Amino acid sequence: MIELLAAADIAAALQVPYREVVDRISKRADFPRPALVLGKRTKRWTRESIEGWSQKNIAKNLR
């Protein structure tokens, strides 16, 4: 089953403030596109895409 995450879930997983996800992280060119858009402010991403993005970015920051 596909697990969908809201911006608040992503913020908790990344241990950053909610506004950081909404205002900056989700607007990055390399950030995954939402899997589901229910409205301008209601978006959901798959856990798999966020975890993959997070791992790539952690690896970049460790170099």
C-alpha atoms as an extended CHARMM CRD file, in Angstrom:
* protein
*
        63  EXT
         1         1  MET       CA              0.0000000000        0.0000000000        0.0000000000  PROA      1               0.0000000000
         2         2  ILE       CA              1.2810000000        3.4870000000       -0.8780000000  PROA      2               0.0000000000
         3         3  GLU       CA              1.7080000000        5.7970000000        2.0970000000  PROA      3               0.0000000000
         4         4  LEU       CA              1.0360000000        9.4750000000        1.4100000000  PROA      4               0.0000000000
         5         5  LEU       CA              2.6100000000       12.2450000000        3.4590000000  PROA      5               0.0000000000
         6         6  ALA       CA              1.4650000000       15.8060000000        4.0650000000  PROA      6               0.0000000000
         7         7  ALA       CA              3.9100000000       18.6840000000        4.5220000000  PROA      7               0.0000000000
         8         8  ALA       CA              3.5950000000       18.3390000000        8.3080000000  PROA      8               0.0000000000
         9         9  ASP       CA              4.6050000000       14.6620000000        8.0730000000  PROA      9               0.0000000000
        10        10  ILE       CA              7.6070000000       15.5760000000        5.9240000000  PROA      10              0.0000000000
        11        11  ALA       CA              8.6410000000       18.2810000000        8.3960000000  PROA      11              0.0000000000
        12        12  ALA       CA              8.5040000000       15.7750000000       11.2470000000  PROA      12              0.0000000000
        13        13  ALA       CA             10.4840000000       13.1820000000        9.2820000000  PROA      13              0.0000000000
        14        14  LEU       CA             13.1610000000       15.7050000000        8.2860000000  PROA      14              0.0000000000
        15        15  GLN       CA             13.1110000000       17.3530000000       11.7270000000  PROA      15              0.0000000000
        16        16  VAL       CA             12.5800000000       20.8250000000       10.3120000000  PROA      16              0.0000000000
        17        17  PRO       CA              9.8160000000       23.3800000000       10.8920000000  PROA      17              0.0000000000
        18        18  TYR       CA              6.6140000000       22.9740000000        8.8790000000  PROA      18              0.0000000000
        19        19  ARG       CA              7.1130000000       26.3960000000        7.2340000000  PROA      19              0.0000000000
        20        20  GLU       CA             10.5510000000       25.2840000000        6.0380000000  PROA      20              0.0000000000
        21        21  VAL       CA              8.9230000000       22.4680000000        4.0450000000  PROA      21              0.0000000000
        22        22  VAL       CA              6.1140000000       24.6390000000        2.6900000000  PROA      22              0.0000000000
        23        23  ASP       CA              8.1320000000       27.7730000000        1.9190000000  PROA      23              0.0000000000
        24        24  ARG       CA             11.5090000000       26.3840000000        0.8340000000  PROA      24              0.0000000000
        25        25  ILE       CA             12.0620000000       22.6430000000        0.5840000000  PROA      25              0.0000000000
        26        26  SER       CA              8.9630000000       21.7410000000       -1.4550000000  PROA      26              0.0000000000
        27        27  LYS       CA              9.8430000000       24.4720000000       -3.9830000000  PROA      27              0.0000000000
        28        28  ARG       CA             13.3110000000       23.1130000000       -4.7550000000  PROA      28              0.0000000000
        29        29  ALA       CA             13.7780000000       21.8920000000       -8.3180000000  PROA      29              0.0000000000
        30        30  ASP       CA             15.0540000000       18.5210000000       -7.0810000000  PROA      30              0.0000000000
        31        31  PHE       CA             12.1820000000       17.9230000000       -4.6480000000  PROA      31              0.0000000000
        32        32  PRO       CA              9.6910000000       15.2290000000       -5.7280000000  PROA      32              0.0000000000
        33        33  ARG       CA              6.4480000000       16.3360000000       -7.3310000000  PROA      33              0.0000000000
        34        34  PRO       CA              3.3400000000       15.6360000000       -5.2470000000  PROA      34              0.0000000000
        35        35  ALA       CA              1.6470000000       12.3180000000       -5.9530000000  PROA      35              0.0000000000
        36        36  LEU       CA             -1.7220000000       13.8690000000       -5.1660000000  PROA      36              0.0000000000
        37        37  VAL       CA             -2.9330000000       17.4740000000       -5.3580000000  PROA      37              0.0000000000
        38        38  LEU       CA             -6.3180000000       18.0900000000       -3.7780000000  PROA      38              0.0000000000
        39        39  GLY       CA             -6.0970000000       21.8770000000       -3.8920000000  PROA      39              0.0000000000
        40        40  LYS       CA             -3.6140000000       24.7310000000       -3.9440000000  PROA      40              0.0000000000
        41        41  ARG       CA             -2.6140000000       24.0920000000       -0.3410000000  PROA      41              0.0000000000
        42        42  THR       CA             -3.3990000000       20.3900000000       -0.0460000000  PROA      42              0.0000000000
        43        43  LYS       CA             -0.6980000000       18.1680000000       -1.4870000000  PROA      43              0.0000000000
        44        44  ARG       CA              0.5510000000       14.6850000000       -0.6740000000  PROA      44              0.0000000000
        45        45  TRP       CA              3.8340000000       12.9730000000       -1.4970000000  PROA      45              0.0000000000
        46        46  THR       CA              4.6870000000        9.2950000000       -1.3630000000  PROA      46              0.0000000000
        47        47  ARG       CA              6.8470000000        8.1960000000        1.5450000000  PROA      47              0.0000000000
        48        48  GLU       CA              9.0890000000        6.3910000000       -0.9530000000  PROA      48              0.0000000000
        49        49  SER       CA              9.7880000000        9.5470000000       -2.9890000000  PROA      49              0.0000000000
        50        50  ILE       CA             10.5170000000       11.6370000000        0.1090000000  PROA      50              0.0000000000
        51        51  GLU       CA             12.8060000000        9.0080000000        1.6160000000  PROA      51              0.0000000000
        52        52  GLY       CA             14.6850000000        8.6970000000       -1.6890000000  PROA      52              0.0000000000
        53        53  TRP       CA             15.0630000000       12.4690000000       -1.9670000000  PROA      53              0.0000000000
        54        54  SER       CA             16.1620000000       12.7100000000        1.6600000000  PROA      54              0.0000000000
        55        55  GLN       CA             18.8190000000       10.0100000000        1.2510000000  PROA      55              0.0000000000
        56        56  LYS       CA             20.2540000000       11.6810000000       -1.8560000000  PROA      56              0.0000000000
        57        57  ASN       CA             20.4410000000       15.0310000000       -0.1000000000  PROA      57              0.0000000000
        58        58  ILE       CA             21.9940000000       13.6020000000        3.0480000000  PROA      58              0.0000000000
        59        59  ALA       CA             24.6510000000       11.9280000000        0.8820000000  PROA      59              0.0000000000
        60        60  LYS       CA             25.3540000000       15.2330000000       -0.9090000000  PROA      60              0.0000000000
        61        61  ASN       CA             25.7240000000       17.0840000000        2.3880000000  PROA      61              0.0000000000
        62        62  LEU       CA             28.1410000000       14.4690000000        3.7740000000  PROA      62              0.0000000000
        63        63  ARG       CA             30.6090000000       14.8780000000        0.8830000000  PROA      63              0.0000000000
